[in-house]
């Protein structure tokens, strides 16, 4: 499991459910194209390309990794955005 925080969300990649390389590394490609390059390919699976502290600072929270994994992979990526109800 890969898990890291962004400014407002948490990104989780369940490596046990990940079908890479069959998906063409959809989450990594999406992160490079739309995001900040937080993910890389290591030993045939997605991995962190930066530290957790750097990811929290630089990630632009584009959600592309989750969307592309859903479209082309197995849905192993989840972006959890907590929603608070205003008073």
C-alpha positions in Angstrom: 0.0 0.0 0.0 1.2 3.5 -0.9 -0.4 6.2 1.1 0.4 9.9 1.2 -1.3 13.2 2.2 -1.8 16.2 0.0 -2.9 19.6 1.3 -6.6 18.5 1.5 -6.7 14.8 0.7 -5.1 11.4 1.1 -4.0 9.3 -1.9 -3.9 5.5 -1.5 -2.7 2.9 -4.0 -3.4 -0.7 -3.1 -0.5 -2.5 -4.7 -2.3 -5.9 -4.1 -5.1 -4.7 -6.5 -2.8 -3.0 -8.9 -2.6 -4.6 -12.4 0.6 -2.8 -13.6 2.1 -3.2 -16.1 -1.0 -4.4 -17.8 -2.6 -1.0 -17.4 0.4 0.8 -19.0 1.1 2.4 -15.6 -2.0 4.6 -16.0 -1.6 6.3 -12.6 2.1 7.2 -13.2 1.4 8.6 -16.7 -1.5 10.6 -15.4 0.6 12.0 -12.6 3.3 13.1 -15.0 0.9 14.6 -17.5 -1.6 16.4 -15.2 0.1 16.4 -11.8 3.5 17.0 -10.4 5.3 13.8 -11.0 4.8 12.4 -7.5 4.7 8.8 -8.8 7.3 6.7 -10.6 7.7 3.2 -11.8 9.8 0.9 -9.6 10.0 -2.9 -9.9 7.0 -3.0 -12.2 4.7 -1.1 -9.9 3.9 2.5 -9.0 6.1 4.0 -6.3 6.7 7.4 -4.7 9.1 9.6 -6.7 9.4 12.1 -3.9 9.2 12.0 -0.1 5.8 12.1 1.7 6.6 15.6 2.9 7.4 16.8 -0.7 4.2 15.1 -2.0 2.1 17.0 0.5 3.7 20.3 -0.5 3.8 19.9 -4.3 0.8 17.6 -5.3 -1.8 19.7 -7.1 -4.6 17.3 -6.2 -5.8 16.9 -9.8 -7.3 13.4 -9.1 -6.0 12.2 -12.5 -4.2 9.1 -11.0 -7.5 7.8 -9.6 -9.5 8.5 -12.8 -6.9 6.9 -15.1 -6.6 3.9 -12.9 -10.4 3.5 -12.9 -10.4 3.9 -16.8 -7.4 1.8 -17.7 -6.5 -0.2 -14.6 -8.2 -2.0 -11.7 -9.4 0.9 -9.6 -6.5 0.4 -7.1 -6.1 4.2 -6.6 -8.3 6.1 -4.2 -8.2 9.8 -3.5 -10.0 10.5 -0.2 -11.2 14.1 0.2 -12.9 14.7 3.5 -16.0 16.9 3.3 -16.9 19.0 6.2 -20.3 20.5 6.6 -20.2 24.2 7.3 -21.8 25.3 10.5 
